[in-house]
Amino acid sequence: MNIEITGTGCFIPTETVTNAHFSDHSFYMEDGNPFPHSNTIITRKFVDITGIRERKYVSENQANSDIAFIAADLAVKDSGIDPETLDYIIVAHNFGNVINQTVQTDLVPSIAARVKHQLRIKNPKCVAYDVIFGCPGWIEGVIQAQAFIKAGMARKCLVIGSETLSRVVDHNDRDSMIYSDGAGATVIELMPETDEPRGILAFETASFTYDEVGYLNLGPSYDKERDPNIRYIKMQGRKIYEFALQHVPVAMASCLKQSGIPIEQVTKVLIHQANEKMDEAILQRFYKLYDMEIPEGIMPMSIQTLGNSSVATIPTLLDLILKGKLEDQSLSKGDIILFASVGAGMNINAIVYRL
């Protein structure tokens, strides 16, 4: 059977936040001491490492469920399906709804339930639930949708990755400059068989928790004057970088082997937009496994202007390419895409997909 993406949509917030926005921030180290470099030096080194020049934040009146709905509605319309025929709505996120100027996440009801409500779907057999899987959440949602379809439990699923990270960052931590907001959605359907299999050809997924579970977590602000009971995203950047370089290329290669697709036939590699230098290093190690040079233009990037919107980066990137909105990047029928992601857990996953 062919299990294919038949519609895509994304929401990119309109508020652009450049690196100059952080020029008057007070950055502290983990021990609470002021960072020993000027903000000019901090932002220059930040760009060198991450590639991020600007990012997108939602407006004050928007919540995560709102932008997830916008992306979902676009994907459903793009697919041409009747939303009442959806069997599952799966929303990947990590922090639920955090309303502007509040500190408490709102997960009741689930984001998926709210999206279903906003889509005005009446069918009670359309099951809506959330996935908490770190940044690889959208890929994991697609893997779950495939499993439901293969098991005969579904024919059509809506998988969304949506996050408003601007609401949960510590503005006294220089890592806060990485994160952004956004949403991407895809409709996954059972489609007629073809001579050459299309859609999802193989997947790989794993959770590393023995030593790695705390690489990304929540912790108090680095400004010791702030309320220690309010917690923000914290990460051990060096450990995450080393973990990703060690494990992600191997997972990508394992997935590709399962698919039976030769490395030379891979058209695009869409990696979670976490860090430009890290993604480039992952790609280098991946192709080194095959003693190959990296093909030119094979890894599209959006992080330079959109930042790291966690679960939303890959579906947003896919939608931008398919809609011709990413410069010098395109996809055609028959192309092979290798999706890959890494994030809190620590979790890793990958999918080989033929358009």
C-alpha positions in Angstrom: 0.0 0.0 0.0 1.1 3.6 -0.6 0.8 5.9 2.4 1.3 9.4 1.1 1.3 13.0 2.1 -1.6 14.5 0.0 -1.7 18.0 1.5 0.6 20.4 3.3 0.2 23.7 5.0 2.1 26.0 7.4 1.8 29.1 9.4 4.7 31.4 9.7 4.1 34.2 12.3 4.3 37.8 11.0 6.4 39.2 13.8 10.1 39.2 12.7 12.6 39.4 15.5 16.2 40.2 14.4 19.3 39.6 16.4 19.4 43.3 17.1 16.4 42.7 19.4 18.7 41.1 21.9 21.2 43.9 22.0 20.0 45.3 25.3 19.3 41.9 27.0 21.2 41.0 30.2 22.7 37.6 29.6 23.8 35.4 32.5 25.7 32.2 32.8 24.2 29.2 34.6 25.9 30.2 37.9 24.1 33.5 37.8 27.1 35.7 36.9 26.9 38.1 34.0 28.1 36.7 30.7 31.7 37.9 30.2 31.3 39.2 26.7 29.4 42.1 25.2 26.1 41.4 23.4 27.7 42.4 20.1 30.2 39.5 20.5 27.5 37.1 21.8 25.3 37.7 18.8 28.2 37.6 16.3 29.3 34.2 17.7 25.7 33.1 17.8 25.2 33.7 14.0 28.5 31.9 13.3 27.3 28.8 15.1 23.6 28.7 14.4 23.2 30.7 11.2 20.2 32.4 12.6 19.8 36.1 11.7 16.2 36.4 12.6 13.2 34.4 13.9 9.4 34.6 14.0 7.2 35.1 17.0 3.4 34.9 17.3 1.4 37.9 18.1 0.1 38.6 21.6 -3.4 37.3 20.9 -2.3 34.0 19.4 -1.9 30.6 21.1 -0.3 27.4 19.9 -3.7 25.8 19.2 -4.6 28.8 17.0 -1.5 28.5 14.7 -1.9 24.7 14.6 -5.4 25.2 13.3 -4.3 27.6 10.6 -1.7 25.2 9.3 -4.1 22.3 9.6 -6.9 24.1 7.7 -4.4 24.9 4.9 -3.2 21.3 4.7 -6.8 19.9 4.6 -7.7 22.3 1.8 -4.6 21.5 -0.1 -5.4 17.8 0.1 -9.0 18.4 -1.1 -10.4 16.0 1.5 -13.6 16.4 3.5 -12.3 17.0 7.1 -15.2 14.8 8.3 -13.4 11.8 6.8 -10.3 12.2 9.0 -9.7 9.2 11.3 -7.0 10.8 13.4 -5.7 14.3 14.2 -2.2 14.0 15.8 -0.6 17.2 17.1 3.1 17.2 18.0 4.2 19.9 20.5 6.0 20.1 23.8 4.5 23.0 25.8 0.8 23.1 25.0 -0.9 26.5 25.1 1.0 29.2 27.0 -1.1 32.3 26.9 0.8 35.6 26.6 1.8 37.1 30.0 1.1 33.8 31.8 3.5 31.1 33.0 1.3 28.0 33.1 0.9 25.6 30.2 -2.7 24.7 29.3 -3.1 21.1 28.1 -6.7 20.5 28.9 -8.3 19.9 26.4 -5.5 18.7 24.2 -4.2 20.9 21.3 -5.5 18.2 18.9 -9.0 18.4 20.4 -8.9 22.2 20.0 -7.8 21.9 16.4 -10.6 19.5 15.7 -13.1 21.9 17.3 -11.8 24.8 15.2 -12.0 22.7 12.0 -15.7 22.2 13.0 -15.5 18.4 12.6 -18.6 16.7 14.0 -17.5 13.1 13.5 -16.8 11.6 16.9 -14.8 8.8 15.4 -12.2 11.3 14.3 -9.8 10.7 17.2 -7.7 13.7 18.3 -4.6 13.4 20.5 -1.2 15.0 21.2 2.3 13.7 20.9 5.1 14.9 23.3 8.3 13.7 21.6 10.7 16.7 21.6 11.6 18.2 18.3 11.1 14.9 16.4 7.4 15.0 17.3 6.1 15.6 13.8 8.0 12.8 12.3 6.9 10.5 15.1 3.3 11.6 14.4 3.7 10.6 10.8 5.1 7.2 11.8 2.1 6.7 14.1 -0.3 7.7 11.3 1.4 5.1 9.0 1.0 2.5 11.7 -2.8 3.2 12.1 -3.3 3.0 8.3 -1.3 -0.2 7.9 -3.3 -1.8 10.8 -6.5 -0.9 9.0 -7.5 1.5 11.8 -7.4 4.6 9.6 -7.3 5.8 6.0 -6.7 9.5 6.5 -4.8 11.3 9.2 -3.9 14.9 9.9 -0.4 15.3 11.5 0.6 18.7 12.8 3.8 20.1 14.4 3.2 23.4 16.2 5.0 25.4 18.9 5.2 28.8 20.5 8.6 28.6 22.1 8.8 32.4 22.5 6.5 31.9 25.5 8.8 29.5 27.4 12.3 30.9 26.9 14.5 32.5 29.5 15.4 35.9 28.0 18.5 36.1 30.3 19.9 32.9 28.6 21.7 33.4 25.3 20.2 30.1 24.1 16.8 31.9 24.0 17.9 33.4 20.7 17.6 30.0 19.0 13.9 29.5 19.5 10.9 30.6 17.4 7.3 30.0 16.8 5.5 28.3 13.9 3.2 25.4 12.7 3.3 22.9 9.9 0.7 20.3 9.0 0.3 17.3 6.6 -2.6 15.1 5.5 -1.5 11.4 5.4 -3.6 9.1 3.3 -3.9 5.5 2.0 -3.6 5.8 -1.7 -3.9 3.3 -4.6 -0.9 1.0 -5.3 1.5 2.0 -8.1 4.1 0.1 -10.0 6.8 2.0 -8.1 5.9 2.3 -4.4 5.4 5.9 -3.3 4.9 7.6 0.1 6.6 6.3 3.2 9.1 3.6 2.3 10.8 3.1 5.7 11.3 4.7 9.1 13.7 4.6 12.1 12.9 5.8 15.6 14.7 5.5 18.9 14.8 7.0 22.5 18.1 7.4 24.4 17.3 8.0 28.0 19.9 6.2 30.1 22.4 9.1 30.3 20.8 11.6 27.9 17.4 12.3 29.4 18.4 15.7 30.9 20.2 17.2 27.9 17.0 19.3 27.3 14.8 20.2 30.2 13.1 22.9 32.2 15.0 25.0 34.7 14.9 28.4 36.5 16.1 31.6 34.9 19.8 32.3 34.9 18.9 35.7 36.5 18.9 34.7 40.2 16.7 37.7 41.0 13.7 36.1 39.1 11.2 33.7 40.6 13.0 30.2 40.8 9.6 28.5 40.6 9.1 29.6 37.0 10.9 27.3 34.6 12.2 27.8 31.1 13.8 25.7 28.3 17.4 24.8 29.2 19.8 22.8 27.1 23.3 21.3 27.3 24.4 22.5 23.9 27.7 20.7 23.7 26.3 17.4 24.8 23.4 17.7 22.3 25.7 18.5 19.5 28.0 15.5 20.2 25.0 13.2 20.7 23.4 14.3 17.4 26.6 13.8 15.4 27.1 10.4 16.9 23.6 9.0 16.4 21.6 10.9 13.8 23.7 9.9 10.7 23.6 6.3 11.8 19.8 6.4 12.1 19.5 8.0 8.7 21.7 5.3 7.1 19.7 2.5 8.9 16.5 4.0 7.6 17.8 4.3 4.1 19.0 0.7 4.1 15.6 -0.5 5.2 14.0 1.4 2.3 16.3 -0.3 -0.3 16.9 3.1 -1.9 20.6 3.7 -3.0 22.1 6.8 -1.5 22.7 8.2 -5.0 18.9 8.4 -5.5 18.2 10.7 -2.5 17.0 14.0 -3.8 16.6 16.1 -0.6 17.6 15.7 3.1 15.2 17.6 5.3 16.7 17.8 8.8 15.1 19.4 11.8 16.2 23.1 11.7 18.0 23.1 15.1 21.4 24.7 14.3 23.0 25.3 10.9 26.5 24.1 11.9 25.1 21.0 13.6 22.9 20.1 10.6 25.8 20.6 8.2 28.0 18.3 10.4 25.3 15.7 10.6 25.1 15.7 6.8 28.8 15.5 6.4 29.0 12.4 8.7 26.1 10.8 6.9 27.7 11.0 3.5 31.0 10.0 5.0 29.4 6.7 5.8 29.1 6.2 2.0 32.5 7.7 1.2 30.7 10.4 -0.8 30.8 14.1 -1.2 27.7 16.0 -0.3 25.6 16.7 -3.4 25.1 20.5 -3.9 21.8 21.8 -2.7 20.6 18.6 -1.2 19.8 20.0 2.3 17.4 23.0 2.2 17.6 25.3 5.2 15.1 27.7 6.7 16.7 28.4 10.1 18.5 31.5 8.9 15.2 33.5 8.9 12.7 31.3 10.7 14.8 30.1 13.7 14.2 26.8 15.5 10.4 26.2 15.9 11.0 22.7 17.2 8.3 20.2 15.8 7.2 22.7 13.2 10.6 23.1 11.3 10.3 20.0 9.0 6.7 20.2 8.0 7.1 24.0 7.4 10.2 23.4 5.3 8.4 20.8 3.3 5.4 23.0 2.6 7.6 25.9 1.6 9.5 23.8 -0.9 6.4 22.2 -2.4 4.7 25.6 -2.7 7.8 27.1 -4.4 8.5 29.5 -1.6 12.1 28.5 -0.9 14.6 30.0 -3.2 16.5 27.6 -5.5 14.7 24.6 -4.0 12.1 22.3 -5.6 10.6 18.8 -5.5 9.1 16.7 -8.3 7.1 13.4 -8.5 9.4 10.5 -7.9 11.9 12.4 -5.8 13.3 10.7 -2.7 13.2 12.7 0.6 15.1 11.7 3.7 13.6 13.3 6.8 15.5 13.3 10.1 15.2 14.9 13.5 16.7 14.9 17.0 15.5 16.4 20.2 14.5 16.2 23.9 14.3 12.7 25.2 16.8 12.3 23.7 14.8 11.1 20.7 15.9 10.4 17.1 13.9 9.4 14.1 13.9 9.4 10.3 11.7 8.6 7.3 12.5 7.8 3.7 9.7 9.1 1.4 9.1 9.0 -2.3 7.0 11.8 -3.8 
